[in-house]
């Protein structure tokens, strides 16, 4: 592509090349933690940085906010290139697709480093990983930051060829903590208080029951003025989930249609079709619907096949694909032999509860009878982001422990979720601790206060979600 044509193509994507700041007005004021993590990676790591995650969770917004912060720190505007490979112009010819990456590098060759390339939707460029690998291995003085939808299995498989050359940051829908910060963004002291609180997750991992109670009490005292909106947020988050574009829609029907179109159908009927050609893609949707209708229930593929009429082969093939596309979280049964390959029963949860509500068409405040399952989902969503985790499983032997967090080599933290005010004696937790060792078993509850007795800790759900989230 000629230089003039290339500059014309790039101009709308790079408004900072002109003396204007109008583009900043389109960015939200709330900044997710991944933006600072991204900038730290750019500063400290030599690798290519990638941002993956489901559709419509804010990857592009995070990238553009990072660009704004780099400019604020004095980086020359002409040293930053942003481009989306979703641009229709690239589909004019295969020759254009093959040459565009080399043309971009040539355009910036000779500029004073550092030079940054922010390349969005890069999975749309065929064999993109070969171009990245080429210029990385040639030590081209350009820092590559790429982003793409993890719902595309092809993107993930392409990343595998860059092992050692790439550091991935995975962005999921908003966590409960982020949801609260966003909803209370007009009250900046809320986020400031959360940023100052700490120690709860560390105390849990250290099996320090008194330390957990102290951290929770400190959090309670600091956030007492926000108790009412936090309580309301627990219920609204169970309904609206973590996709910010859904929150702006006022009509429940439109919310359902948006999620079905942007998340469910595009993933099941487009992204997974890139990986395999389904003869009956509706069977995958039926299987997905079954999983959403049975969150947190121990199931196995043979029984699912009998109950749904879907071939077991279809179930076995598509269960890992649904995980790969960030539609579900699957956990297996706990084994004290972590290196053993486990098969058989498992439990599944939706990656975001709004997906469940949309597919099941249940867009109304959650009934108390299902709040236990929804609370379980929020706890697992939280645990899945802990950097200390090695594995999350569940334990079942006569009685069940909802989650077992394995961390620190071979340490196990068992957690039960009982979304009620009064919690009976936790025999399952005591039985697990007695059999496998450990100093602390945790029950996540609805009650207002923390309590520690012996080796058992009762911890209110809101403290767990706010105090153990990403700072």
BATORVO-237207 format. One record per residue (C-alpha): x negated, y, z negated. Coordinates in Angstrom, 2 decimals, always signed. Example, Ala and Ser with C-alpha at 12.3 -4.5 7.8 and 13.67 -1.06 7.14 Angstrom:
2
       px       py       pz
   -12.30    -4.50    -7.80
   -13.67    -1.06    -7.14
END
This chain:
471
       px       py       pz
    +0.00    +0.00    +0.00
    -1.31    +3.46    +0.87
    -2.33    +5.72    -2.00
    +0.44    +8.25    -1.32
    +3.10    +5.53    -1.24
    +1.76    +4.00    -4.43
    +1.78    +7.32    -6.28
    +5.34    +7.94    -5.12
    +6.35    +4.51    -6.44
    +4.67    +5.12    -9.81
    +5.77    +8.72   -10.42
    +9.23    +7.98   -11.96
    +7.64    +5.48   -14.39
    +4.94    +7.88   -15.60
    +6.56   +11.26   -16.37
    +3.66   +12.16   -18.69
    +1.49   +12.67   -15.61
    +3.34   +15.97   -15.26
    +3.47   +18.74   -17.86
    +6.78   +17.60   -19.30
    +8.04   +16.01   -22.49
   +11.64   +15.48   -21.36
   +11.09   +11.72   -21.22
   +10.66   +11.60   -25.00
   +14.26   +12.70   -25.54
   +15.41    +9.34   -24.19
   +13.48    +7.44   -26.86
   +15.26    +6.55   -30.11
   +14.00    +8.15   -33.30
   +13.79    +4.80   -35.07
   +10.54    +2.93   -34.50
   +10.30    -0.82   -35.08
    +7.23    -2.22   -36.90
    +5.97    -3.86   -33.72
    +4.93    -0.45   -32.35
    +2.27    +0.03   -35.04
    +1.26    -3.63   -34.71
    +0.85    -3.15   -30.97
    -1.35    -0.08   -31.42
    -3.46    -1.88   -34.01
    -3.98    -4.79   -31.59
    -4.98    -2.40   -28.81
    -7.47    -0.74   -31.15
    -8.98    -3.87   -32.72
    -8.70    -6.75   -30.25
   -10.43    -7.29   -26.91
    -7.71    -9.55   -25.50
    -4.77    -8.81   -23.26
    -1.78    -7.93   -25.46
    +1.65    -9.30   -24.62
    +5.10    -8.60   -26.01
    +7.67   -11.31   -25.56
   +11.20   -11.75   -26.81
   +14.81   -12.17   -25.75
   +16.49    -9.80   -23.37
   +17.60    -6.38   -24.58
   +15.86    -6.37   -27.99
   +13.76    -3.26   -27.35
   +10.50    -4.42   -25.74
   +10.45    -1.60   -23.18
   +11.37    +0.97   -25.84
    +8.51    -0.23   -28.06
    +6.04    +0.05   -25.18
    +7.11    +3.58   -24.32
    +6.96    +4.62   -27.98
    +3.40    +3.24   -28.09
    +2.55    +5.33   -25.03
    +3.89    +8.42   -26.79
    +1.76    +7.78   -29.87
    -1.37    +7.27   -27.74
    -0.72   +10.61   -26.09
    -0.18   +12.23   -29.48
    -3.58   +10.93   -30.56
    -5.27   +12.76   -27.71
    -5.51   +10.15   -24.94
    -5.50   +11.73   -21.49
    -2.16   +11.28   -19.77
    -3.82   +10.19   -16.51
    -5.42    +7.25   -18.39
    -2.05    +5.58   -19.00
    -0.14    +3.64   -16.37
    +3.31    +2.16   -16.93
    +5.06    +0.07   -14.30
    +7.94    -2.38   -14.22
    +7.67    -5.30   -11.83
   +11.45    -5.35   -11.76
   +11.30    -2.50    -9.24
   +13.34    -3.37    -6.11
   +10.59    -2.01    -3.85
    +8.42    -5.03    -4.68
   +10.91    -7.42    -3.15
   +10.58    -5.87    +0.30
    +7.89    -8.35    +1.32
    +5.67   -11.10    -0.12
    +2.64    -9.17    +1.14
    +3.55    -6.21    -1.04
    +3.86    -8.46    -4.10
    +0.48   -10.07    -3.42
    -1.25    -6.72    -3.06
    +0.40    -4.51    -5.67
    -1.77    -5.58    -8.62
    -5.04    -5.03    -6.77
    -3.71    -1.68    -5.53
    -2.98    -0.54    -9.08
    -6.47    -1.46   -10.28
    -8.08    +0.25    -7.29
    -6.07    +3.43    -7.94
    -7.53    +3.69   -11.46
   -11.01    +2.47   -10.67
   -13.67    +4.96   -11.63
   -11.60    +6.81   -14.21
   -13.24    +7.44   -17.56
   -12.27    +4.66   -19.99
   -10.28    +3.86   -21.95
    -7.59    +3.17   -19.34
    -4.37    +1.41   -20.33
    -2.00    -0.55   -18.10
    +1.46    -1.16   -19.60
    +3.07    -3.68   -17.27
    +6.72    -4.53   -17.94
    +8.74    -7.51   -16.68
    +5.50    -8.94   -15.38
    +7.02   -12.40   -14.99
    +8.73   -11.09   -11.85
    +5.35   -10.97   -10.09
    +4.48   -14.43    -8.71
    +1.32   -15.90   -10.24
    +0.79   -12.79   -12.34
    -1.47   -14.66   -14.74
    -4.10   -15.15   -12.02
    -4.42   -11.38   -11.53
    -4.71   -10.77   -15.26
    -7.29   -13.54   -15.63
    -9.31   -12.21   -12.69
    -9.69    -8.68   -14.00
   -10.11    -9.75   -17.61
   -12.95   -12.13   -16.69
   -14.56    -9.42   -14.51
   -14.55    -7.19   -17.61
   -12.71    -4.46   -15.76
   -12.55    -1.42   -18.09
    -8.75    -1.53   -18.28
    -6.73    -2.63   -21.31
    -3.72    -4.69   -20.22
    -0.52    -4.65   -22.27
    +2.14    -6.81   -20.67
    +5.72    -7.56   -21.59
    +8.33    -9.96   -20.39
   +11.39   -11.90   -21.38
   +10.62   -14.99   -23.41
   +13.91   -16.30   -22.07
   +11.96   -17.07   -18.92
   +10.23   -20.43   -19.49
    +8.01   -19.71   -16.52
    +6.59   -16.69   -18.37
    +5.65   -18.81   -21.35
    +4.08   -21.53   -19.23
    +2.06   -18.90   -17.37
    +0.73   -17.55   -20.68
    -0.77   -20.96   -21.44
    -3.39   -20.48   -18.71
    -4.57   -17.34   -20.55
    -5.28   -19.02   -23.88
    -8.11   -17.20   -25.61
    -7.59   -14.17   -23.41
    -4.17   -13.09   -24.68
    -2.61   -12.11   -28.02
    +1.17   -12.36   -28.12
    +3.55   -10.32   -30.24
    +7.00   -11.84   -30.37
    +9.92    -9.44   -30.80
   +13.22   -10.87   -32.02
   +16.52    -9.03   -32.49
   +16.59    -6.56   -35.37
   +16.09    -8.13   -38.79
   +18.43    -7.22   -41.63
   +15.83    -4.83   -43.03
   +15.44    -3.09   -39.68
   +19.23    -3.02   -39.30
   +19.58    -1.22   -42.65
   +16.77    +1.20   -41.81
   +18.46    +2.02   -38.51
   +21.91    +2.46   -40.02
   +20.46    +4.72   -42.75
   +18.05    +6.54   -40.43
   +19.70    +9.86   -41.33
   +18.54    +9.20   -44.89
   +14.76    +8.88   -44.47
   +14.18    +8.29   -48.19
   +15.67    +4.80   -47.76
   +12.86    +3.68   -45.43
   +10.32    +5.51   -47.58
   +11.46    +3.59   -50.67
   +11.23    +0.26   -48.84
    +7.74    +1.11   -47.59
    +6.60    +1.75   -51.17
    +8.03    -1.51   -52.52
    +6.07    -4.71   -52.23
    +4.95    -7.85   -53.89
    +8.11    -9.96   -53.71
    +7.01   -12.19   -50.85
    +3.53   -12.50   -52.34
    +4.99   -13.47   -55.73
    +7.17   -16.13   -54.07
    +4.20   -17.62   -52.24
    +2.18   -17.60   -55.46
    +5.07   -19.35   -57.25
    +5.12   -16.51   -59.76
    +8.68   -16.51   -61.10
    +8.24   -13.58   -63.55
    +6.48   -11.61   -60.80
    +9.45   -12.21   -58.47
   +11.91   -10.96   -61.09
    +9.77    -7.88   -61.76
    +9.51    -7.06   -58.03
   +13.26    -7.56   -57.53
   +14.11    -5.38   -60.53
   +11.82    -2.65   -59.25
   +13.53    -2.86   -55.86
   +16.95    -2.74   -57.54
   +16.11    +0.39   -59.50
   +14.68    +2.11   -56.43
   +17.63    +1.26   -54.14
   +20.51    +1.50   -56.62
   +21.81    +4.66   -54.96
   +22.17    +2.71   -51.70
   +23.89    -0.33   -53.19
   +27.23    +0.27   -51.47
   +25.90    +0.69   -47.90
   +23.56    -2.28   -48.38
   +26.45    -4.50   -49.46
   +28.46    -3.32   -46.46
   +25.48    -3.95   -44.17
   +25.32    -7.62   -45.21
   +28.80    -8.20   -43.81
   +28.44    -5.97   -40.75
   +25.09    -7.56   -39.82
   +26.73   -10.99   -39.92
   +29.17    -9.67   -37.34
   +27.12    -7.33   -35.11
   +23.73    -9.04   -35.29
   +20.47    -7.49   -34.18
   +21.04    -6.36   -30.56
   +21.14    -2.53   -30.76
   +23.05    -2.01   -27.53
   +25.95    -3.98   -28.99
   +26.31    -1.54   -31.89
   +27.07    +1.34   -29.52
   +30.09    -0.46   -28.03
   +33.33    +0.31   -29.85
   +35.58    -2.34   -28.33
   +35.06    -5.91   -29.64
   +36.02    -7.30   -26.23
   +33.25    -5.29   -24.59
   +30.78    -6.48   -27.23
   +31.65   -10.10   -26.46
   +31.45    -9.55   -22.70
   +28.09    -7.79   -23.01
   +26.51   -10.59   -25.05
   +27.98   -13.31   -22.85
   +26.69   -11.63   -19.70
   +23.33   -10.24   -20.85
   +22.29   -13.05   -23.17
   +24.16   -16.30   -22.70
   +24.94   -16.51   -18.98
   +21.70   -14.91   -17.76
   +19.62   -17.23   -19.90
   +21.56   -20.44   -19.24
   +22.46   -19.81   -15.60
   +19.43   -17.82   -14.40
   +16.36   -18.22   -16.58
   +16.72   -21.94   -17.20
   +17.60   -22.48   -13.55
   +14.09   -21.23   -12.76
   +12.75   -24.17   -14.72
   +15.09   -26.89   -13.55
   +17.97   -27.27   -11.15
   +21.08   -28.23   -13.07
   +23.78   -30.17   -11.35
   +26.22   -29.16   -14.07
   +24.93   -26.12   -15.96
   +28.23   -25.93   -17.81
   +27.10   -28.99   -19.81
   +24.25   -26.92   -21.25
   +26.76   -24.24   -22.24
   +28.94   -26.87   -23.89
   +25.95   -28.17   -25.83
   +24.99   -24.64   -26.86
   +28.54   -23.98   -28.01
   +28.47   -27.17   -30.09
   +25.28   -26.04   -31.83
   +26.74   -22.62   -32.59
   +29.89   -24.18   -34.01
   +27.83   -26.34   -36.41
   +25.17   -24.02   -37.90
   +23.14   -25.56   -40.68
   +24.77   -28.97   -40.32
   +22.49   -32.00   -40.05
   +23.05   -33.56   -36.64
   +21.43   -36.04   -34.27
   +21.52   -36.26   -30.52
   +23.24   -39.64   -30.31
   +26.25   -38.44   -32.31
   +26.35   -35.14   -30.44
   +26.46   -37.07   -27.17
   +29.39   -39.15   -28.43
   +31.30   -36.16   -29.75
   +30.81   -33.91   -26.71
   +30.69   -36.41   -23.87
   +27.38   -34.92   -22.71
   +24.67   -37.37   -21.67
   +21.98   -37.78   -24.30
   +19.35   -37.12   -21.64
   +20.84   -33.65   -21.04
   +20.79   -32.95   -24.77
   +17.22   -34.17   -25.30
   +15.94   -32.15   -22.32
   +17.69   -28.90   -23.15
   +17.29   -28.68   -26.91
   +13.61   -27.57   -26.65
   +14.52   -25.29   -23.73
   +17.12   -23.48   -25.82
   +14.43   -22.99   -28.46
   +11.98   -21.75   -25.84
   +14.46   -19.14   -24.62
   +15.08   -17.77   -28.13
   +18.70   -18.88   -28.24
   +18.40   -21.09   -31.31
   +16.16   -21.90   -34.26
   +15.75   -25.63   -34.89
   +14.28   -27.12   -38.05
   +13.47   -30.76   -38.68
   +13.64   -32.90   -41.77
   +10.85   -32.44   -44.29
    +8.03   -34.96   -44.26
    +5.19   -35.05   -46.75
    +3.02   -36.20   -43.86
    +2.91   -33.01   -41.75
    +0.93   -34.49   -38.87
    +3.39   -37.29   -38.23
    +5.56   -36.83   -35.14
    +9.13   -36.63   -36.39
   +12.22   -37.61   -34.50
   +15.85   -38.01   -35.43
   +18.08   -35.59   -37.30
   +17.70   -31.82   -37.27
   +19.54   -28.60   -38.02
   +20.10   -25.66   -35.69
   +20.95   -22.01   -36.20
   +21.55   -19.22   -33.66
   +18.67   -16.78   -33.32
   +21.21   -14.02   -33.88
   +24.69   -14.30   -35.36
   +26.22   -11.96   -32.79
   +25.55   -14.66   -30.18
   +27.57   -17.11   -32.23
   +30.42   -14.64   -32.63
   +30.47   -13.86   -28.91
   +30.39   -17.48   -27.70
   +33.02   -18.58   -30.22
   +34.96   -15.33   -29.62
   +35.28   -14.64   -33.32
   +34.67   -10.90   -33.51
   +36.18   -10.13   -36.89
   +34.70    -9.69   -40.39
   +33.42   -13.07   -41.61
   +35.64   -15.06   -43.92
   +34.24   -15.90   -47.37
   +34.38   -19.60   -46.47
   +31.63   -19.21   -43.83
   +29.48   -16.60   -45.57
   +27.33   -19.40   -46.97
   +26.34   -20.54   -43.47
   +25.76   -16.96   -42.35
   +23.59   -16.26   -45.39
   +21.58   -19.39   -44.56
   +21.10   -18.02   -41.06
   +19.78   -14.70   -42.37
   +17.38   -16.44   -44.75
   +15.98   -18.67   -41.98
   +15.68   -15.69   -39.63
   +13.63   -13.98   -42.34
   +11.43   -16.98   -43.09
   +10.69   -17.50   -39.39
    +8.81   -14.18   -39.26
    +6.58   -14.74   -42.31
    +2.97   -14.76   -41.11
    +2.02   -17.20   -43.89
    +4.35   -19.97   -42.75
    +3.03   -23.21   -41.34
    +6.36   -24.93   -40.97
   +10.01   -24.57   -42.01
   +11.97   -27.76   -42.62
   +14.89   -29.01   -44.70
   +14.86   -31.75   -47.31
   +17.56   -34.38   -47.64
   +17.47   -37.35   -49.99
   +20.85   -37.86   -51.65
   +20.98   -34.11   -52.16
   +19.81   -31.45   -49.74
   +17.47   -28.48   -50.03
   +18.31   -25.98   -47.29
   +14.75   -24.89   -46.49
   +11.22   -25.93   -47.36
    +8.56   -23.38   -46.46
    +5.15   -25.02   -46.01
    +2.27   -22.57   -46.36
    -1.24   -22.19   -47.70
    -2.47   -25.55   -46.44
    -0.05   -27.96   -48.08
    +2.01   -25.87   -50.51
    +5.78   -26.16   -50.37
    +8.35   -23.57   -51.45
   +11.88   -25.02   -51.58
   +14.81   -22.62   -51.13
   +18.55   -23.15   -51.52
   +21.17   -20.66   -50.30
   +24.28   -20.46   -52.50
   +26.23   -17.36   -51.58
   +28.27   -17.17   -54.74
   +28.08   -15.31   -58.02
   +27.59   -18.27   -60.30
   +25.12   -20.99   -59.42
   +25.33   -24.42   -61.00
   +22.31   -26.46   -62.06
   +20.09   -26.98   -59.04
   +19.32   -30.71   -59.26
   +18.15   -30.80   -55.63
   +15.49   -28.18   -56.26
   +14.34   -29.83   -59.48
   +14.21   -33.20   -57.74
   +12.06   -31.79   -54.95
    +9.66   -30.09   -57.36
    +9.35   -33.25   -59.43
    +8.62   -35.45   -56.42
    +6.30   -33.19   -54.43
    +4.90   -30.81   -57.01
    +5.24   -27.08   -57.15
    +5.98   -24.51   -59.81
    +8.96   -22.68   -58.30
   +12.29   -23.46   -56.67
   +14.36   -20.56   -55.33
   +18.11   -20.13   -55.02
   +19.30   -17.23   -52.84
   +22.61   -15.99   -54.29
   +25.27   -13.28   -54.00
   +24.88   -12.21   -57.61
   +23.56    -8.77   -58.52
   +20.62    -9.66   -60.73
   +17.58   -11.92   -60.53
   +17.06   -14.65   -63.10
   +14.11   -16.92   -63.85
   +14.37   -19.93   -66.11
   +11.83   -22.72   -66.35
   +10.78   -23.39   -62.77
   +13.90   -22.03   -61.04
   +14.48   -18.53   -59.70
   +17.85   -17.04   -58.73
   +17.27   -14.21   -56.26
   +20.02   -12.01   -54.75
   +20.23   -12.23   -50.97
   +19.82    -8.50   -50.37
   +16.56    -8.40   -52.36
   +15.17   -11.36   -50.47
   +16.03    -9.78   -47.10
   +14.85    -6.27   -47.95
   +11.92    -7.12   -50.19
   +10.42    -9.88   -48.05
   +10.85    -8.28   -44.62
    +8.24    -6.72   -42.40
    +6.89    -3.51   -43.83
END
